[in-house]
């Protein structure tokens, strides 16, 4: 029975993961283009980023962010599937995972300077995206359940 449940959740969970990865890439590209990434703010305050460009223009930092994004999005989608958003279990699991995430990335990534801010804030930006989509979906459901002829204030 548990295996059937896991198989039923795999398809929607994978689609959720793909959706959120695409949304995050779009948001990050927008933030980068607008110069609004947290690392830029850190650099403006005097914490210089370490540019890690390898041979032939290979950007190790971008690849690192991509893999880290896959990891936190995967964990987040698992938490969403297991607990749903804004439940007490969701917040406990999210905060615990984020604490571990910050510790691990601090241990292995502080040498990249202010670029670590992009890595630390990416899950928080994603949380904002989740909350926005949740709020929109809740608002639409409330509008659909509203009796006809009733006015909202």
N, C-alpha and C positions, 0 to 999 in steps of 0.2 A: 504494500500500500504506500509506504514512504517513497519507494522508488518511482511509482506512478506520479506522486505529487512532485517529486524532483524533476521528472521528465516534463511535466506540464508547466513548471516554472522556468525551465531552461530556455525555451523559445522566447517567451515574453521578456525574460531577463536579458537574453542576448540582444534582442531588439532595443531594449531600454539602454543597454550599454553602448550600442552603436549610435543611437540617437544622441545620447549625452556626449559622446566623444566628438561627434560632428558639431554639436552646438558649442562645445568648449573651444574647438579649433577656430570656429568663426569668431567667437568672443575674443579670444586671445589675439587673433590677427587684427581685429578691430582695435583692441587696446594698444597693441604694438604700433599700429599705424598712427594712432592718435597720440602716442607718447605717454600713455597713462599706466604703463606697467609699474608695479610697486618698486622694482629695482631702479627705475628712473628717478623716483622720489628719493630713494636712499642715496643715489648718486648725487642728486641735487643738494642733499644735506651733508655731503662730504664723504660718504661711504662708497668708494669707487668699485665698480664691477670689474671682475677679472675676465677678460675676453679669452675664451679658450677656442682658438681657431687652429685646427690641425692642418695637415697637408692638403693642398689643393682646395682650400676653402671649406673643408669639412668642419662643421660646427658641432663640437661635442656637447655643448650646453643645450642646443635645440634637441638633439637626440636624447639627452638625459631627461629633459622636461617631458618629452613624448612618452618615455617609458614610465616615468613617475606618474604622469597623467593617466596612463593605462592602469597603473596599480591603484591609485586612489579612486578612480572612477569605478573600477571593478569592485573594490571593497564597498564603495558607496551604493552601488546597484544591489549588491548582496544584502546590505543593511536595509535598503528600501524594500526588497522582496521579503525579507524576514520580518521586519517590524512595521513597515509603513512609515510615512513621514509624520513628524511632530508628535509621536507617541513618547511616553516616558522611556521606553526601551530604546527607541530610536536615538533620543538625545544622549542617554548614557553610553550607548555603543559608539555614537558619533564622536562624543567628547573623548572617550578612551582611545579610539583609533586616531583621532587628530593629535592627541598628546603624544602617542607613540610615533606617529608620522613626523612631528616636529623634532622629537628627540633623535630619531634615526637620520633625518636629513641634516640636522645640526652636526651630528657626529661625522657624517660622511661628506658634507657639502659646504661647510663654512668657508673653505678656502676659495670659493667662487665670489666672495665679496657680496655686494648688494644684490647680486642675482639670486641669492638664496631667498630674498623677499618674494620673488615671483613664485618660487616653489612653495613657500609657506602660505602665501595668500591664495594660490590657485584653488585649493579645496573650499576656502571661504567664499570665493567668487562663485564656485559651483553651487555651494549651499544657497547663495542668493538666487541663482537661477532656478534651483529646485523650489524654493519658497515662492518665487514669482509665478512659476507654472502651477504650483499647488493653489495659490490664491486665485489665479485666473480660472482654473478648473472648478474650484469651489464656488466662485461667483457665477459661472455659467450654470452650474447645477442648481444653485439657488434661484436663478432667473427662470430656469425650466420648471422648477417645482412651484413657482409662484402662481397662485390662482389667477385665471384670466380676469382682467378688469381691475385687479388690485394694483395700487400704485405703491412704489417704494419711496421712502423718504431719505 
